[in-house]
């Protein structure tokens, strides 16, 4: 959660599930599987594993709309030997029909869209508790330093956002190649600490 809040405070949009898979979920699952002497560990991720030129590779699952290979991209390759991804060969609808046939109570559960520690979808609430300075209002300035608007805290915006900025339909205001810590949004630069 700390990395998540720090990323938003820097004007980045993190994907904490990737980091959690690497440092919490898969680490702990693998450790438990080894303690139990398990020969395989199957998850419901929509991803395939296959032998490639350099060894075992992750590939997109059959259901392109539900592919989750990017969630697992930071995992060490060595850990894939024990994993099985049974959902890789099915679409989400097929998985739900099968779950319904065998009487699983999660068969009709809505797809998860939220980060597990942000169940209401309001990530700014979490960030404001952990990094109150990310909520400070400030000015939106163009590359020449002219104030073109005001913001109510960088945490409320994300890289690439074009709508809801309150600066009208301006063309790109940031030169290509500018380091990300200056370019919190590709269209604007921020001046923090508006009083």
N, C-alpha and C positions, 0 to 999 in steps of 0.2 A: 504494500500500500504506500510505503514511503516513496519508492521509485515512481509510482503512478502519480502521486501528488507533485513530486519534484519535476516530472516531465511536463505536466500541465502548467506549472509555475514558470517553466522555461518557454512556454508557447508551443510545446509539442503535443501530439496526440498519441499517447502510448497504446499498445495492445497488451494489457497485463496478462492475458491468458497465455500468451507465448512464454513469458517469463515464469509464470506460475507452473506451467507444464514442466519447464526445465528445472526449477529450483525447489518446487514443493511436490506437486501432484505425482509426476512420473518418478521422481527420486524416491518418494515414500512408497509408491506402489511397487517399484522394482525391489526395494529393500524388503518389503513384506513378502513379495513373491519368492525371493531367495530364501528368506527365513522359513517359509513354508515348504520349500523344496519344489516349487511349481516349475513345470516345464514350459508353460506358456502363460501369457497374460493378455487377455483379450479385452479390447475397449470398443466402444461404439463409435469411434471416430470414422468419418467418411474419408478414408485415405487408404491407399494401397501400398504395399511394399513389394519390391521386385529386384531381382539381380540386375545390375547394370555393369558398365565397363569397369567402374571403380569399386564394385562391391554392392552391398545392399543399399537400395535407394527408396525414398518415399516418392509416391506418385499420386496424382489426383484420383479420388474415388470415382466410381461409376456415375454417381449423381453429381454432375458438374455444378448444379445450383447449391449443393450443400457441402462442397469440397472443404475439408478442414486441414489439408496438408500444410498450409501456412502456419497453423497453430503449433505445429510440431517441428518447425524448421530449425530450431536451435538445439534440438536433442542430439546427443552424441550418437553417431552411427552404431557403435557397438551395442547399444541397448536395443536396437531393432530386432536382433536375433530372437528374443523371447516374446516379442509382441505379435499378436494376431489382430487383424482388423476385419471382423466378420461383416460389418456393415459396408465395407468397401465395394462389394459386389451388388449391393442393393440400392434402390432409390429410397429416399426418406418415406415415401408413400408405401413402398413394399415393406419396409421395416415396421411401420405402424400397423399395416394389415396383419403381419405375422405376430406382432405383439398382442394385437386384439384377439387373434385366433387362439393363442395360448393363455389368454386371460390376464395379461399384465395390466396393472392399474395405471401405468404411464402411457398406454397406447394412444390416448387422446390428449395427452399433456401438450400445451402449446410450446412451440419452439422457444428456446431461451435466446433472448436478445441482449440481456443485461450482463454486466460483470458481476460475479457472485457477491462481491462485497459492496456492490451498488445496486441492490435489488429493485429500487424504485426508479432507476435510470437517471437519477439526478447526481451525476458525478461531481458537479460543482459543489454540492453540499459536503461531500467527503473531502474534496480538496480544500475547501474553506476552513474546515476543522483542523486539517493537518498543516496547511500553508495559508494562513489568513492574509499574508501580503499579496497572494495571487488574486485577491478580490479587490485590491485597491483600484479605484478609477484612474484614468489617465487620458492623455491626448493621443489622437491618431495624427501622425505627421507624414507628409510626403518626403521624397528624397531630398528636397531642398530645405526641409525643416519647417515648411508652412503647415500650420494646424488645419486639418481638413475635417476633424470630427473629434468626438470624445467616446471613450469606452468605459464600461463598468467593471472591468477586471479581465485580464487576459485569459483566465480560466474559462470564460464563456465563449471562447472562440477556438478555432482549430486551423491548422495549416490547410490552405486551399479553399477556405470558406470564402464565398463571394456574396452570399445573401445575409441580411440581418446585420450588416456592419454600420448602416446609417450614414454612408458616405456617398450614396448615389452610384450610378453605373460608371465608375471611372475605369479607365484602362489601366494596364499594369503600371504600378508605381515603384516597383523594386527591380533593380537591374539583375539580369540572370547571373548566376554564379555567386551571388552574395551569400556569405556564411549564414547558416540557419539561425544562429543566435542573434543576428541582427534582423532577420526576416521572419518574424514570428507568424506572419501571414504573408503569402507571396505578393499581396497587393499593397501592403502598408508596412510601416514601421511604427513602433509604439514608443511613446514617451510616458513613463510611469510617474506616479505621484501627483496627479492633478489634485489641487486642493480647492 
